Every structure is written in C-alpha cells, then in structure tokens.
Amino acid sequence: MTTRLTAHEQAPSFTLEDAEGNSVSLSDYSGQRVILYFYPKANTPGCTTQACDFRDNLASLQSHGYQVVGISPDSTEKLRQFITGQDLTFPLLSDPDHAVAEAYGAWGEKKNYGKTYEGLIRSTFVIDEEGRIEVAQYNVRAKGHVAKLRRDLGIDSATER
C-alpha cells in the first residue's frame, strides 16, 4: 500500500529535469507557495484538459501567491512537445523512474476496465512557503479539478471579475 501524505507534513524534496533539461528542485521555490500536481501522461485527453485548466487559471493563481508545477513520468522531449502544443506557461518536470511520485504517494495500484496495475495516481499538493503540505488530494478528476482546488483554497473566480 502506498503511503499518502497529509497536511502539515514536510513535503519530500526533489530535483528533476524540466522540458529543457534544466534541474529544478522543490527548494527553488523556498518562500513561495506551490501547487504541485502529478499527471499520468502528456498529450492524453484528461492530462491535456487538466494542464490547460492550470494554464488558463495561472495568472489568477499566481496573483494569489501560488506557483504551479506539473510532474509526470514522461521524457523531457514529450514534455517539450506538450508545452509547445498546448502553450503551457508553467514548468513540467520529468520523473521517469517515478521516484518523486512514489515519495508523494502518487504512484501505486490503479484499476482500469477491471485490470489492476501500478501507475501514476492523479494527485495535487499545495505546499506552503516553509515546504510543508497544506493540501494533499489523491485520485483527483482531470475535468473541473482546478475549479475545485480554487474553491478549496478560497480563490473565488466570481470575486475576480
């Protein structure tokens, strides 16, 4: 059974490559709030919906003090294609051996069409300025997730108009 993180725990540190091959660490965001989300595979319908939702809400999230970072097992080349094809404006990181996903409890048993297998569990974490988990959400739905997260964080889009 995968160990899941909960609020107030220290977020596991990591260093992964972004789409351009640059090393990005959680510590690079020290003093900032981060929305870290794990998604299974670039350029698939659900992952595209979720990424575009984050893209479309990025300015609002950033105006409330949040940075967005996506992580998947995809190669840096796949990430580059995804960023370019969807005009994504936030970093995507490659976790090919899923070690970071495992550390966050976002890798484990999944079921699809009656089959059980190991894979990435769509998950989102909000990490505070000191590197502690504020929110840990597992098995999130791709569609509507960003709107739900905004509500959970008290960011009401109606008040921004």
DSSP file with accessible surface (Angstrom, degrees, kcal/mol):
  #  RESIDUE AA STRUCTURE BP1 BP2  ACC     N-H-->O    O-->H-N    N-H-->O    O-->H-N    TCO  KAPPA ALPHA  PHI   PSI    X-CA   Y-CA   Z-CA
    1    1 A M              0   0  214      0, 0.0     2,-0.2     0, 0.0   107,-0.0   0.000 360.0 360.0 360.0 135.6    0.0    0.0    0.0
    2    2 A T        -     0   0   37    103,-0.1     2,-0.5     1,-0.1   106,-0.1  -0.533 360.0-124.4 -75.0 134.8    1.3    3.4   -0.9
    3    3 A T        -     0   0  117     -2,-0.2     2,-0.3    99,-0.2    -1,-0.1  -0.696  27.1-148.7 -80.7 127.9    1.8    5.9    2.0
    4    4 A R        -     0   0   93     -2,-0.5   101,-0.2   102,-0.1     2,-0.2  -0.774   8.9-124.6-100.9 145.5   -0.1    9.0    1.4
    5    5 A L        -     0   0   17     99,-0.7     2,-0.3    -2,-0.3   131,-0.0  -0.501  25.4-162.1 -83.1 154.3    1.0   12.5    2.6
    6    6 A T    >   -     0   0   84     -2,-0.2     3,-1.7     1,-0.1   127,-0.3  -0.864  33.7 -68.5-131.6 167.6   -1.2   14.6    4.8
    7    7 A A  T 3  S+     0   0   41     -2,-0.3   127,-0.2     1,-0.2     3,-0.1  -0.178 115.0  25.1 -55.9 145.9   -1.4   18.3    5.8
    8    8 A H  T 3  S+     0   0  157    125,-3.3    -1,-0.2     1,-0.3     2,-0.1   0.235  90.7 122.7  81.9  -8.1    1.4   19.7    8.0
    9    9 A E  S <  S-     0   0   72     -3,-1.7   124,-3.3   124,-0.1    -1,-0.3  -0.499  74.0-100.5 -76.4 153.9    4.0   17.0    6.8
   10   10 A Q  B     -A  132   0A 102    122,-0.2   122,-0.3    -2,-0.1    -1,-0.1  -0.558  40.2-117.7 -70.4 132.8    7.2   18.2    5.3
   11   11 A A        -     0   0    6    120,-3.2     2,-0.1    -2,-0.3    -1,-0.1  -0.544  33.9-104.9 -71.2 134.9    7.0   17.9    1.5
   12   12 A P        -     0   0   31      0, 0.0    -1,-0.1     0, 0.0     2,-0.1  -0.393  37.0-124.3 -60.5 133.0    9.6   15.4    0.1
   13   13 A S        +     0   0  110     -2,-0.1     2,-0.3    13,-0.1    90,-0.0  -0.390  37.6 170.0 -74.9 157.7   12.4   17.3   -1.5
   14   14 A F        -     0   0   16     -2,-0.1    12,-1.7     2,-0.0    13,-0.4  -0.985  29.8-152.4-160.0 161.0   13.3   16.5   -5.1
   15   15 A T  E     +B   25   0B  85     -2,-0.3     2,-0.3    10,-0.2    10,-0.2  -0.963  29.4 162.2-138.5 122.4   15.3   17.6   -8.1
   16   16 A L  E     -B   24   0B  19      8,-2.6     8,-3.1    -2,-0.4     2,-0.3  -0.905  38.9-100.4-133.4 165.4   14.0   16.7  -11.6
   17   17 A E  E     -BC  23  94B  93     77,-0.7    77,-2.9    -2,-0.3     6,-0.2  -0.690  30.8-144.0 -88.6 140.7   14.7   17.9  -15.1
   18   18 A D  E >   - C   0  93B  29      4,-2.5     3,-2.1    -2,-0.3    75,-0.2  -0.236  43.5 -79.8 -87.3-174.5   12.3   20.3  -16.8
   19   19 A A  T 3  S+     0   0    3     73,-0.7    61,-0.2     1,-0.3    74,-0.1   0.742 132.6  49.8 -61.8 -23.5   11.4   20.1  -20.5
   20   20 A E  T 3  S-     0   0  126      2,-0.1    -1,-0.3    59,-0.1     3,-0.1   0.352 121.1-104.6 -96.1   2.4   14.6   21.9  -21.4
   21   21 A G  S <  S+     0   0   32     -3,-2.1     2,-0.3     1,-0.3    -2,-0.1   0.553  74.1 141.4  86.9   7.8   16.8   19.6  -19.4
   22   22 A N        -     0   0   92      1,-0.1    -4,-2.5    -5,-0.0     2,-0.3  -0.617  56.5-113.4 -82.2 143.9   17.4   22.1  -16.6
   23   23 A S  E     -B   17   0B  87     -2,-0.3     2,-0.4    -6,-0.2    -6,-0.2  -0.612  34.0-172.5 -77.2 130.7   17.4   20.8  -13.0
   24   24 A V  E     -B   16   0B  14     -8,-3.1    -8,-2.6    -2,-0.3     2,-0.3  -0.996   1.4-169.8-127.0 129.3   14.5   22.1  -10.9
   25   25 A S  E >   -B   15   0B  18     -2,-0.4     3,-1.3   -10,-0.2     4,-0.3  -0.864  34.7-123.7-116.6 154.2   14.3   21.5   -7.2
   26   26 A L  G >  S+     0   0   19    -12,-1.7     3,-2.4    -2,-0.3    -1,-0.1   0.897 113.5  64.5 -58.8 -36.2   11.5   22.0   -4.7
   27   27 A S  G >  S+     0   0   88    -13,-0.4     3,-1.8     1,-0.3    -1,-0.3   0.746  85.0  73.0 -63.0 -19.3   14.0   24.2   -2.8
   28   28 A D  G <  S+     0   0   89     -3,-1.3    -1,-0.3     1,-0.3    -2,-0.2   0.732  97.7  50.3 -62.7 -21.5   14.0   26.6   -5.8
   29   29 A Y  G X  S+     0   0   37     -3,-2.4     3,-2.3    -4,-0.3    -1,-0.3   0.194  78.3 145.2-102.8  14.1   10.5   27.6   -4.6
   30   30 A S  T <  S+     0   0   95     -3,-1.8   100,-0.1     1,-0.3    99,-0.1  -0.260  71.3  22.8 -54.6 134.2   11.5   28.2   -1.0
   31   31 A G  T 3  S+     0   0   51     98,-2.2     2,-0.3     1,-0.3    -1,-0.3   0.473 111.4  92.6  85.4   1.0    9.5   31.1    0.4
   32   32 A Q  S <  S-     0   0   72     -3,-2.3     2,-0.4    97,-0.3    -1,-0.3  -0.899  77.5-117.0-123.4 156.3    6.7   30.5   -2.2
   33   33 A R  E     -d   66   0B  59     32,-1.1    34,-2.4    -2,-0.3     2,-0.4  -0.773  35.0-161.8 -91.1 137.7    3.5   28.6   -2.2
   34   34 A V  E     -dE  67 127B   3     93,-2.4    93,-3.1    -2,-0.4     2,-0.7  -0.970  21.4-153.5-127.2 134.1    3.5   25.8   -4.8
   35   35 A I  E     -dE  68 126B   0     32,-3.6    34,-2.5    -2,-0.4     2,-0.6  -0.944  24.1-171.7 -99.5 110.3    0.7   23.8   -6.4
   36   36 A L  E     -dE  69 125B   0     89,-3.2    89,-3.0    -2,-0.7     2,-0.4  -0.936   4.6-176.1-106.8 118.0    2.5   20.6   -7.4
   37   37 A Y  E     -dE  70 124B   0     32,-2.6    34,-2.5    -2,-0.6     2,-0.5  -0.951  16.1-150.5-124.1 141.0    0.4   18.2   -9.5
   38   38 A F  E     +dE  71 123B   0     85,-3.2    85,-1.3    -2,-0.4    34,-0.2  -0.911  17.9 179.9-105.4 131.7    1.1   14.8  -10.8
   39   39 A Y        -     0   0    0     32,-2.3     3,-0.2    -2,-0.5    82,-0.1  -0.969  27.9-130.0-133.9 148.7   -0.4   13.6  -14.0
   40   40 A P  S    S-     0   0   35      0, 0.0     2,-0.3     0, 0.0    -1,-0.1   0.909  78.2  -2.7 -68.8 -46.0   -0.1   10.3  -15.9
   41   41 A K    >   -     0   0  108     31,-0.1     3,-1.0    32,-0.1     6,-0.3  -0.922  65.0-119.1-159.3 126.3    0.8   11.1  -19.5
   42   42 A A  T 3  S+     0   0    2     -2,-0.3    37,-0.1     1,-0.2     6,-0.1  -0.212  94.6  21.0 -61.0 149.1    1.3   14.2  -21.6
   43   43 A N  T 3  S+     0   0   70      1,-0.3    -1,-0.2     2,-0.1     3,-0.0   0.674  89.3 124.6  65.2  21.6   -1.0   14.7  -24.6
   44   44 A T  S <> S-     0   0   43     -3,-1.0     4,-2.7     1,-0.1     5,-0.3  -0.760  74.5-107.6-101.3 158.2   -3.7   12.4  -23.4
   45   45 A P  H  > S+     0   0  113      0, 0.0     4,-2.4     0, 0.0     5,-0.2   0.916 115.1  41.7 -54.8 -50.3   -7.3   13.9  -23.2
   46   46 A G  H  > S+     0   0   26      1,-0.2     4,-2.4     2,-0.2     5,-0.2   0.923 117.0  47.1 -65.3 -43.7   -7.5   14.1  -19.4
   47   47 A C  H  > S+     0   0    1     -6,-0.3     4,-2.6     2,-0.2    -1,-0.2   0.871 112.2  50.6 -68.2 -34.4   -4.0   15.4  -18.9
   48   48 A T  H  X S+     0   0   26     -4,-2.7     4,-2.8     2,-0.2     5,-0.3   0.934 109.9  50.4 -67.2 -43.6   -4.4   18.0  -21.6
   49   49 A T  H  X S+     0   0   64     -4,-2.4     4,-2.0    -5,-0.3    -2,-0.2   0.942 114.1  44.6 -57.5 -48.2   -7.7   19.1  -20.0
   50   50 A Q  H  X S+     0   0    0     -4,-2.4     4,-2.3     2,-0.2    -2,-0.2   0.935 114.1  48.0 -65.2 -46.1   -6.0   19.5  -16.6
   51   51 A A  H  X S+     0   0    0     -4,-2.6     4,-2.8     1,-0.2    -1,-0.2   0.920 112.5  48.6 -63.0 -42.4   -2.9   21.2  -17.9
   52   52 A C  H  X S+     0   0   18     -4,-2.8     4,-2.9     2,-0.2    -1,-0.2   0.860 108.6  55.0 -67.4 -32.7   -4.9   23.7  -20.0
   53   53 A D  H  X S+     0   0   43     -4,-2.0     4,-1.2    -5,-0.3    -1,-0.2   0.923 110.1  45.3 -63.8 -44.5   -7.1   24.4  -16.9
   54   54 A F  H  X S+     0   0    0     -4,-2.3     4,-0.7     2,-0.2     3,-0.4   0.928 113.2  51.4 -64.4 -42.9   -4.0   25.2  -14.9
   55   55 A R  H >< S+     0   0   63     -4,-2.8     3,-1.0     1,-0.2     4,-0.4   0.938 110.2  48.3 -57.5 -47.0   -2.7   27.3  -17.8
   56   56 A D  H 3< S+     0   0  103     -4,-2.9    -1,-0.2     1,-0.3    -2,-0.2   0.724 119.3  38.9 -69.9 -20.9   -5.9   29.3  -18.1
   57   57 A N  H 3X S+     0   0   36     -4,-1.2     4,-2.7    -3,-0.4    -1,-0.3   0.344  87.0 101.9-106.0   2.7   -6.0   29.9  -14.3
   58   58 A L  H <X S+     0   0    9     -3,-1.0     4,-3.2    -4,-0.7     5,-0.3   0.911  78.6  50.4 -59.5 -47.7   -2.3   30.5  -13.9
   59   59 A A  H  > S+     0   0   77     -4,-0.4     4,-2.3     1,-0.2    -1,-0.2   0.924 114.1  45.9 -58.8 -42.8   -2.4   34.4  -13.7
   60   60 A S  H  > S+     0   0   16      2,-0.2     4,-1.0     1,-0.2    -1,-0.2   0.931 113.6  48.3 -65.8 -44.9   -5.1   34.2  -11.1
   61   61 A L  H ><>S+     0   0    0     -4,-2.7     5,-2.3     1,-0.2     3,-0.8   0.931 113.1  48.2 -61.7 -43.4   -3.3   31.5   -9.0
   62   62 A Q  H ><5S+     0   0   80     -4,-3.2     3,-2.1     1,-0.2    -1,-0.2   0.883 104.8  58.6 -65.8 -35.1   -0.1   33.5   -9.2
   63   63 A S  H 3<5S+     0   0   86     -4,-2.3    -1,-0.2     1,-0.3    -2,-0.2   0.750 106.1  50.8 -67.0 -19.1   -1.9   36.7   -8.1
   64   64 A H  T <<5S-     0   0   79     -4,-1.0    -1,-0.3    -3,-0.8    -2,-0.2   0.228 130.5 -96.9 -99.0  10.5   -2.9   34.8   -5.0
   65   65 A G  T < 5S+     0   0   39     -3,-2.1   -32,-1.1     1,-0.3     2,-0.4   0.628  80.4 130.5  91.5  15.6    0.7   33.7   -4.4
   66   66 A Y  E   < -d   33   0B   7     -5,-2.3     2,-0.3    -6,-0.1    -1,-0.3  -0.865  39.3-160.0-108.6 137.2    0.8   30.2   -6.0
   67   67 A Q  E     -d   34   0B  54    -34,-2.4   -32,-3.6    -2,-0.4     2,-0.4  -0.845  17.6-140.7-102.5 147.8    3.3   28.8   -8.4
   68   68 A V  E     +d   35   0B   2     -2,-0.3     2,-0.4   -34,-0.2   -32,-0.2  -0.934  21.9 174.6-114.5 133.9    2.2   25.8  -10.5
   69   69 A V  E     -d   36   0B   1    -34,-2.5   -32,-2.6    -2,-0.4     2,-0.3  -0.996  13.3-156.1-137.5 129.7    4.5   22.8  -11.3
   70   70 A G  E     -df  37  92B   0     21,-2.4    23,-3.0    -2,-0.4     2,-0.4  -0.843   7.1-166.9-105.8 146.0    3.4   19.6  -13.1
   71   71 A I  E     +df  38  93B   0    -34,-2.5   -32,-2.3    -2,-0.3    23,-0.2  -0.997  15.5 155.0-133.3 134.5    5.2   16.2  -12.8
   72   72 A S  E     - f   0  94B   0     21,-2.0    23,-2.9    -2,-0.4   -31,-0.1  -0.948  53.1-108.6-146.3 168.3    4.8   13.1  -14.9
   73   73 A P  S    S+     0   0   37      0, 0.0    21,-0.1     0, 0.0   -32,-0.1   0.490  78.9 122.5 -76.8   0.0    6.9   10.1  -15.9
   74   74 A D        -     0   0   14     19,-0.2    -2,-0.2     1,-0.1    21,-0.2  -0.197  68.8-105.2 -62.8 154.2    7.2   11.5  -19.5
   75   75 A S     >  -     0   0   60      1,-0.1     4,-2.2    19,-0.1     5,-0.2  -0.278  31.6-108.1 -70.2 162.4   10.6   12.2  -21.1
   76   76 A T  H  > S+     0   0   31      1,-0.2     4,-2.5     2,-0.2     5,-0.2   0.870 121.6  56.1 -62.2 -34.5   11.8   15.7  -21.4
   77   77 A E  H  > S+     0   0   84      2,-0.2     4,-2.2     1,-0.2    -1,-0.2   0.928 107.1  48.1 -62.5 -45.3   11.1   15.5  -25.2
   78   78 A K  H  > S+     0   0   78      1,-0.2     4,-2.3     2,-0.2    -1,-0.2   0.896 111.1  51.6 -61.0 -41.1    7.5   14.6  -24.5
   79   79 A L  H  X S+     0   0    0     -4,-2.2     4,-2.9     2,-0.2     5,-0.2   0.918 107.5  52.1 -62.9 -42.7    7.2   17.5  -22.1
   80   80 A R  H  X S+     0   0   73     -4,-2.5     4,-2.6   -61,-0.2     5,-0.2   0.929 110.9  47.7 -57.9 -45.8    8.6   19.9  -24.7
   81   81 A Q  H  X S+     0   0   90     -4,-2.2     4,-2.9     2,-0.2    -1,-0.2   0.907 112.8  48.7 -62.4 -41.1    6.0   18.7  -27.2
   82   82 A F  H  X S+     0   0    0     -4,-2.3     4,-2.0     2,-0.2     6,-0.3   0.935 112.3  47.8 -65.4 -46.7    3.2   19.0  -24.7
   83   83 A I  H  X>S+     0   0   39     -4,-2.9     5,-1.8     1,-0.2     4,-0.7   0.939 116.9  42.8 -60.8 -47.0    4.3   22.5  -23.6
   84   84 A T  H ><5S+     0   0  107     -4,-2.6     3,-0.7    -5,-0.2    -2,-0.2   0.940 114.7  49.0 -66.0 -47.5    4.6   23.7  -27.2
   85   85 A G  H 3<5S+     0   0   51     -4,-2.9    -1,-0.2     1,-0.2    -2,-0.2   0.806 122.5  32.6 -65.1 -29.0    1.4   22.1  -28.4
   86   86 A Q  H 3<5S-     0   0   51     -4,-2.0    -1,-0.2    -5,-0.2    -2,-0.2   0.317 103.1-122.4-111.5   7.1   -0.7   23.4  -25.6
   87   87 A D  T <<5 -     0   0  119     -3,-0.7    -3,-0.2    -4,-0.7     2,-0.2   0.905  42.7-174.6  52.1  45.9    1.0   26.8  -25.0
   88   88 A L      < -     0   0   11     -5,-1.8    -1,-0.2    -6,-0.3     4,-0.1  -0.510  17.8-166.2 -75.7 141.5    1.7   25.8  -21.4
   89   89 A T        +     0   0   93     -2,-0.2    -1,-0.1     2,-0.1    -2,-0.0   0.019  61.5  68.5-120.8  23.9    3.2   28.6  -19.3
   90   90 A F  S    S-     0   0   12    -23,-0.1   -21,-0.1    -7,-0.0     2,-0.1  -0.946  90.4 -84.6-138.5 159.0    4.4   26.8  -16.2
   91   91 A P        -     0   0   41      0, 0.0   -21,-2.4     0, 0.0     2,-0.4  -0.394  31.9-162.9 -72.1 140.7    7.1   24.2  -15.7
   92   92 A L  E     - f   0  70B   1    -23,-0.2   -73,-0.7    -2,-0.1     2,-0.4  -0.974  12.7-153.9-116.2 137.0    6.6   20.5  -16.3
   93   93 A L  E     -Cf  18  71B   0    -23,-3.0   -21,-2.0    -2,-0.4     2,-0.5  -0.874  10.9-127.7-118.1 146.1    9.1   18.1  -14.8
   94   94 A S  E     +Cf  17  72B  10    -77,-2.9   -77,-0.7    -2,-0.4     3,-0.1  -0.798  24.1 173.8 -96.5 124.9   10.2   14.6  -15.9
   95   95 A D    >   +     0   0    1    -23,-2.9     3,-1.9    -2,-0.5     6,-0.1  -0.618  10.6 166.0-124.6  66.1   10.0   11.8  -13.2
   96   96 A P  T 3  S+     0   0   90      0, 0.0    -1,-0.1     0, 0.0   -21,-0.1   0.798  78.4  41.8 -61.7 -30.9   10.9    8.8  -15.5
   97   97 A D  T 3  S-     0   0  104     -3,-0.1    -2,-0.0     0, 0.0    -3,-0.0   0.348 104.5-131.2 -95.7   7.0   11.6    6.3  -12.6
   98   98 A H    <>  +     0   0   48     -3,-1.9     4,-2.3     1,-0.1     5,-0.1   0.675  63.4 136.8  52.0  26.6    8.6    7.7  -10.7
   99   99 A A  H  > S+     0   0   49      2,-0.2     4,-2.1     1,-0.2     5,-0.1   0.899  72.6  45.7 -66.5 -39.4   10.7    8.1   -7.5
  100  100 A V  H  > S+     0   0   16      2,-0.2     4,-1.8     1,-0.2     6,-0.2   0.932 111.5  52.1 -70.9 -42.2    9.2   11.5   -6.7
  101  101 A A  H  4>S+     0   0    0      1,-0.2     5,-3.2     2,-0.2     6,-0.6   0.915 110.4  49.5 -57.9 -41.6    5.7   10.3   -7.4
  102  102 A E  H ><5S+     0   0   99     -4,-2.3     3,-1.4     4,-0.2    -1,-0.2   0.919 107.2  54.1 -63.2 -43.1    6.4    7.4   -5.0
  103  103 A A  H 3<5S+     0   0   49     -4,-2.1    -1,-0.2     1,-0.3    -2,-0.2   0.832 112.5  44.6 -61.6 -30.6    7.7    9.8   -2.3
  104  104 A Y  T 3<5S-     0   0    0     -4,-1.8   -99,-0.7    -5,-0.1    -1,-0.3   0.408 116.1-113.7 -92.8   0.7    4.4   11.8   -2.6
  105  105 A G  T < 5S+     0   0    0     -3,-1.4    -3,-0.2    -4,-0.3    -2,-0.1   0.713  83.5 122.7  74.6  19.4    2.2    8.7   -2.6
  106  106 A A      < +     0   0    0     -5,-3.2    15,-3.2    -6,-0.2     2,-0.4   0.205  56.5  70.6-100.1  14.1    1.2    9.4   -6.2
  107  107 A W  E     +H  120   0C  42     -6,-0.6     2,-0.3    13,-0.3    13,-0.2  -0.998  69.9  89.1-129.2 127.9    2.4    6.1   -7.6
  108  108 A G  E    S-H  119   0C   0     11,-2.7    11,-2.6    -2,-0.4     2,-0.2  -0.977  70.2 -13.3 176.4-161.2    0.5    2.9   -6.7
  109  109 A E  E     +H  118   0C 123     -2,-0.3     2,-0.3     9,-0.2     9,-0.2  -0.409  55.2 177.0 -71.0 133.0   -2.2    0.4   -7.5
  110  110 A K  E     -H  117   0C  51      7,-3.3     7,-2.5    -2,-0.2     2,-0.4  -0.928  18.1-146.0-130.9 157.4   -4.8    1.5  -10.1
  111  111 A K  E     +H  116   0C 154     -2,-0.3     2,-0.3     5,-0.2     5,-0.2  -0.989  20.0 168.2-127.0 135.9   -7.7   -0.2  -11.7
  112  112 A N  E >  S-H  115   0C  77      3,-2.4     3,-2.1    -2,-0.4    -2,-0.0  -0.946  71.5 -13.7-148.9 123.8   -9.0    0.4  -15.2
  113  113 A Y  T 3  S-     0   0  214     -2,-0.3     3,-0.1     1,-0.3    -1,-0.0   0.882 129.2 -51.9  51.0  41.4  -11.5   -1.7  -17.1
  114  114 A G  T 3  S+     0   0   79      1,-0.2     2,-0.4     0, 0.0    -1,-0.3   0.417 114.2 115.4  81.9  -3.4  -11.2   -4.5  -14.5
  115  115 A K  E <   -H  112   0C 154     -3,-2.1    -3,-2.4     2,-0.0     2,-0.4  -0.815  54.2-146.6-102.8 142.1   -7.4   -4.7  -14.6
  116  116 A T  E     +H  111   0C  77     -2,-0.4     2,-0.3    -5,-0.2    -5,-0.2  -0.884  31.7 148.7-106.2 134.4   -5.2   -3.8  -11.7
  117  117 A Y  E     -H  110   0C  94     -7,-2.5    -7,-3.3    -2,-0.4     2,-0.4  -0.962  47.1 -96.9-154.6 167.9   -1.8   -2.3  -12.4
  118  118 A E  E     +H  109   0C 115     -2,-0.3     2,-0.3    -9,-0.2    -9,-0.2  -0.775  59.9 126.7 -90.2 136.9    0.8    0.1  -10.9
  119  119 A G  E     -H  108   0C   7    -11,-2.6   -11,-2.7    -2,-0.4     2,-0.3  -0.971  59.2 -54.5-171.1-177.6    0.8    3.6  -12.2
  120  120 A L  E     -H  107   0C   7     -2,-0.3     2,-0.6   -13,-0.2   -13,-0.3  -0.596  42.6-145.3 -78.1 131.3    0.6    7.3  -11.5
  121  121 A I        -     0   0    5    -15,-3.2     2,-0.2    -2,-0.3   -83,-0.1  -0.879  26.8-115.7 -97.5 117.4   -2.3    8.4   -9.4
  122  122 A R        +     0   0   40     -2,-0.6    18,-2.0    18,-0.1    17,-0.7  -0.383  55.6 161.8 -57.7 116.2   -3.5   11.8  -10.5
  123  123 A S  E     -EG  38 138B   0    -85,-1.3   -85,-3.2    -2,-0.2     2,-0.4  -0.969  29.5-156.1-143.1 153.0   -2.7   13.9   -7.3
  124  124 A T  E     -EG  37 137B   0     13,-2.6    13,-2.9    -2,-0.3     2,-0.4  -0.997   7.3-171.0-136.3 139.5   -2.3   17.5   -6.3
  125  125 A F  E     -EG  36 136B   0    -89,-3.0   -89,-3.2    -2,-0.4     2,-0.5  -0.988  13.2-152.5-130.1 136.2   -0.4   19.0   -3.4
  126  126 A V  E     -EG  35 135B   0      9,-2.3     8,-3.8    -2,-0.4     9,-1.4  -0.955  19.3-164.9-106.2 124.7   -0.3   22.6   -2.1
  127  127 A I  E     -EG  34 133B   3    -93,-3.1   -93,-2.4    -2,-0.5     6,-0.2  -0.937  10.0-136.6-115.3 131.4    3.0   23.3   -0.4
  128  128 A D    >   -     0   0   27      4,-3.1     3,-2.1    -2,-0.4   -96,-0.2  -0.144  35.6 -88.2 -81.6-179.9    3.5   26.3    1.8
  129  129 A E  T 3  S+     0   0   76      1,-0.3   -98,-2.2   -98,-0.2   -97,-0.3   0.724 126.9  52.0 -62.5 -23.7    6.4   28.8    2.0
  130  130 A E  T 3  S-     0   0  137   -100,-0.1    -1,-0.3   -99,-0.1  -100,-0.1   0.331 122.3-102.4 -95.3   5.2    8.2   26.6    4.5
  131  131 A G  S <  S+     0   0   14     -3,-2.1  -120,-3.2     1,-0.3     2,-0.3   0.707  76.9 135.6  84.7  20.2    7.9   23.4    2.4
  132  132 A R  B     -A   10   0A 109   -122,-0.3    -4,-3.1     1,-0.0     2,-0.3  -0.786  61.5-105.7-102.3 147.7    5.0   21.8    4.3
  133  133 A I  E     +G  127   0B   1   -124,-3.3  -125,-3.3    -2,-0.3    -6,-0.2  -0.533  36.1 173.1 -69.7 125.9    2.0   20.2    2.8
  134  134 A E  E    S+     0   0B  60     -8,-3.8     2,-0.4     1,-0.4    -7,-0.2   0.773  73.3  13.5 -94.8 -43.7   -1.1   22.4    3.1
  135  135 A V  E     -G  126   0B  36     -9,-1.4    -9,-2.3  -129,-0.1     2,-0.4  -1.000  60.5-171.9-137.1 135.8   -3.4   20.3    1.0
  136  136 A A  E     +G  125   0B  31     -2,-0.4     2,-0.5   -11,-0.2   -11,-0.2  -0.986  10.7 178.7-129.0 117.7   -3.0   16.7   -0.3
  137  137 A Q  E     -G  124   0B  26    -13,-2.9   -13,-2.6    -2,-0.4     2,-0.3  -0.988   4.8-170.5-124.4 126.0   -5.5   15.4   -2.8
  138  138 A Y  E     +G  123   0B  34     -2,-0.5   -15,-0.2   -15,-0.2   -16,-0.1  -0.808  65.2  17.9-113.6 155.5   -5.4   12.0   -4.4
  139  139 A N  S    S+     0   0  103    -17,-0.7    -1,-0.2    -2,-0.3   -16,-0.2   0.894  82.0 177.0  54.5  43.3   -7.4   10.4   -7.3
  140  140 A V        -     0   0   22    -18,-2.0     2,-0.3    -3,-0.3    -1,-0.1  -0.414  31.0-114.4 -75.2 155.1   -8.5   13.9   -8.5
  141  141 A R        -     0   0  205      1,-0.1     4,-0.3     2,-0.1    -1,-0.1  -0.714  13.9-139.7 -87.2 141.4  -10.6   14.2  -11.6
  142  142 A A  S >  S+     0   0   14     -2,-0.3     3,-1.0     2,-0.1     4,-0.4   0.949  86.9  67.5 -66.0 -48.1   -8.9   16.0  -14.5
  143  143 A K  T 3  S+     0   0  177      1,-0.2    -2,-0.1     2,-0.1   -93,-0.1  -0.589 117.7   2.7 -79.9 126.4  -12.0   17.9  -15.5
  144  144 A G  T 3> S+     0   0   36     -2,-0.4     4,-2.1   -95,-0.1    -1,-0.2   0.410  93.2 119.5  84.1  -1.6  -13.1   20.5  -13.0
  145  145 A H  H <> S+     0   0    6     -3,-1.0     4,-3.0    -4,-0.3     5,-0.2   0.918  72.7  49.9 -64.9 -43.4  -10.1   19.9  -10.7
  146  146 A V  H  > S+     0   0    1     -4,-0.4     4,-2.9     1,-0.2    -1,-0.2   0.925 110.5  50.7 -64.9 -39.8   -8.7   23.4  -10.9
  147  147 A A  H  > S+     0   0   45      2,-0.2     4,-2.1     1,-0.2    -1,-0.2   0.927 112.8  46.6 -61.7 -42.4  -12.1   24.9  -10.2
  148  148 A K  H  X S+     0   0   90     -4,-2.1     4,-2.9     2,-0.2    -2,-0.2   0.929 111.8  50.6 -65.5 -42.9  -12.4   22.6   -7.1
  149  149 A L  H  X S+     0   0    1     -4,-3.0     4,-2.1     1,-0.2    -2,-0.2   0.920 108.3  52.7 -61.2 -42.9   -8.9   23.4   -6.0
  150  150 A R  H  <>S+     0   0   10     -4,-2.9     5,-3.2     2,-0.2     4,-0.4   0.921 110.9  47.2 -58.6 -43.9   -9.6   27.2   -6.3
  151  151 A R  H ><5S+     0   0  165     -4,-2.1     3,-1.4     1,-0.2    -2,-0.2   0.933 110.7  51.7 -62.4 -45.5  -12.7   26.7   -4.1
  152  152 A D  H 3<5S+     0   0   78     -4,-2.9    -1,-0.2     1,-0.3    -2,-0.2   0.827 112.5  46.3 -60.0 -32.2  -10.7   24.7   -1.6
  153  153 A L  T 3<5S-     0   0   30     -4,-2.1    -1,-0.3    -5,-0.2    -2,-0.2   0.416 117.6-112.5 -90.3  -2.0   -8.1   27.5   -1.5
  154  154 A G  T < 5S+     0   0   65     -3,-1.4     2,-0.9    -4,-0.4    -3,-0.2   0.758  71.3 139.3  76.8  23.9  -10.7   30.2   -1.1
  155  155 A I      < -     0   0    5     -5,-3.2     2,-0.7    -6,-0.2    -1,-0.2  -0.870  33.5-168.8-102.0 100.2  -10.0   31.7   -4.5
  156  156 A D    >   -     0   0   82     -2,-0.9     3,-1.0     1,-0.2     4,-0.5  -0.815  15.8-155.7 -96.0 117.2  -13.4   32.5   -5.9
  157  157 A S  G >  S+     0   0   51     -2,-0.7     3,-1.0     1,-0.2     4,-0.4   0.789  91.2  65.7 -63.7 -25.1  -13.3   33.4   -9.6
  158  158 A A  G >  S+     0   0   60      1,-0.3     3,-0.8     2,-0.2    -1,-0.2   0.860  98.6  52.7 -66.3 -31.2  -16.6   35.4   -9.2
  159  159 A T  G <  S+     0   0  107     -3,-1.0    -1,-0.3     1,-0.2    -2,-0.2   0.613 101.1  62.7 -79.8  -9.5  -14.8   37.9   -6.9
  160  160 A E  G <         0   0   77     -3,-1.0    -1,-0.2    -4,-0.5    -2,-0.2   0.501 360.0 360.0 -92.5  -5.7  -12.1   38.5   -9.5
  161  161 A R    <         0   0  236     -3,-0.8    -3,-0.0    -4,-0.4     0, 0.0  -0.357 360.0 360.0 -86.4 360.0  -14.3   39.9  -12.2
